[in-house]
């Protein structure tokens, strides 16, 4: 790796400086083309899903039942949240140090929680008690998984920020 390859991507506030190889690899992964393409795909799927549901709702000849309107509104909100997250991520011209992962995990946790709650309420009203308990346990597992992913994303972000801060402190003492 030459000197230019080991600079912090997008860091224009300071003169070029050496970056530890481990941090350079981490930052290269955080700003890679593949990562940006995944964000683009997520945004397109979220935005197209929200648009499709909006068009479907708007073209219904008769008013939809309240439960269906609530479900459509929730799904549209989730699609728009993914599209907004993708837009925010793609417009950043510097490393996000894992902030995108924390936000994505937050969106996933919110969507999973709302879906699980809605499913439990629906099965409690329309199904048997056993079915409601099963739905509740399945929802709890999904929410737990999303919460664990959020915790992991926050931990990763903290580690990246600690590395960045240590690098800045080292460069100040060296300079």
N, C-alpha and C positions, 0 to 999 in steps of 0.2 A: 504494500500500500504506500503510495507516495503522500507527501505532505498535504496536497490539496484534497485527497480523498478522505482525509481524517478530520476535516473541519466539521463543526456542527452545522447541519443543513439549515439554511434559512436564517442563520444568526448573522445579521449585518451590523449589529451595534458595536462590535469589537473587531479588531484586526484578526486575521486568520491565526489559529493556534492549534497546537497538537491536541488531539483527543485520544484518550485511552482506547485501545482497539475494541475492547468489550462494549464501551459506550457507542463507538462508531457503528458497530454491528447492530446494536439495539436501535439506534436512531435510524439506520438504514431500513430496518424492518418496519419501524413506525411510519416512515414516509414513503414506503415502496409503492410501485405502480399497482401491484396486485392488491394491496390494501385499499388503494383509491378506487380501483375497479369494483371491489366488493362493496364499498360505500355507494358507488354509483348505482350498482344493481339493487341494493337495498332501497335507495331513494326512489328508483324507478318503480319497483314492485309496490312500495308503500303508496306512492303518489297515484299510480295506475289503479291500484285496488280501491283507494279512496274515491277516485274519479268514477270508476265503474259503479260502485255502490251508490254514489250520489246520483248518477244518471238513472240507475235502476229505480231508486226511490222517487226521483222527480218525474219519471214517466209512468208511474203506476196510475191507472185510470181511477181507482177509488182510494180513499185514505187507508193507510195501513193500520193494523192494530197497534196499540201503544207499545206492547212488548217488542214488536218488530221494529218500530221506530227507534226505540231505545237501543236495540241491538245494532241497527244500522248506524246510528249516531256514534256508538262506541267503536265500531269497526272503522268508521271513517276517521274518527279521532286518532285511533292507533295508526292507521295508514299515513295520516298527515304528520304524526309525530316522527315516524321513521323517515319520511321524506324531508322533514325539517332538520332532523339530525344529520342526514346525509348531506344536505345543502350546507349546513354549518361546517361540517368536517371538510368538505371538498373546497370550500372557499378560504380555508386557513392556509397560509403560505409558510407556516413554520411548524416544527414538531409540536404535537399536542401533549406529549408526555403522558399518554394514556387517558386524557380527559374524554376522548371520544368513546373509549370502552366503558368508562364510568357512566356516561350519559346513556349509552346503548343498554347497559345492564339495568339502569334505572327505568328506562322505557319498557324493557322486557318485564321487570318486576311489576310495574304498574299494570301493564296489559294482562299479565298472568293473574295478578290478584283480582282484577275486575272480572276476568273471565271465570275464575274459580268461584268467586262470590255469586256471580250471575247463575252459574250452573247449579250451585248448591241451592239457591233460592228457587230456581225453576224446578229442580227435582223434588224439593221439599213440598212445593205447592201441587205439582202434578204427578209425582211418583210415590213410591213406597218409602218407608223410613229406611229400610236397608239400602235402597238405591241412593237415597240422600246421603247416608253415611259413606257409602262407597265413593260417591262423587266428591264428598268432602275430603276424604283421605287422598284421593287422586289429585284434587286441587291443592291440598296441603303439600304434597310431594312436589308438584310443579312450582309452587310458590317458594318452597324451601330451596329447590335447585336454582331458581332465579335469584334468590337472596344470596346464596353461596357465590354465584357468579358475580354479583355486585360487590360482595366482600373481596373476592379475588381481584376484581378490577381496581378497587380502591387501594388494595395492598400493592398492586403492580404500579399504580400511579405514584404512590408515596415513594416506592423504591426508585423510580425514574427521577422524581424530583430531588431525592437525596443525592443521587449520582450527579445530576445537573448542578446542584448547589455546591457539592464538593469540588466539582471541576471549576466552577467559578471562583471558589475560595482559593484553590490552588493557583489559578491564573492570576489572581490579584496579588498573592504573595510572591509569585515568580516575576511579575511585571513590575 
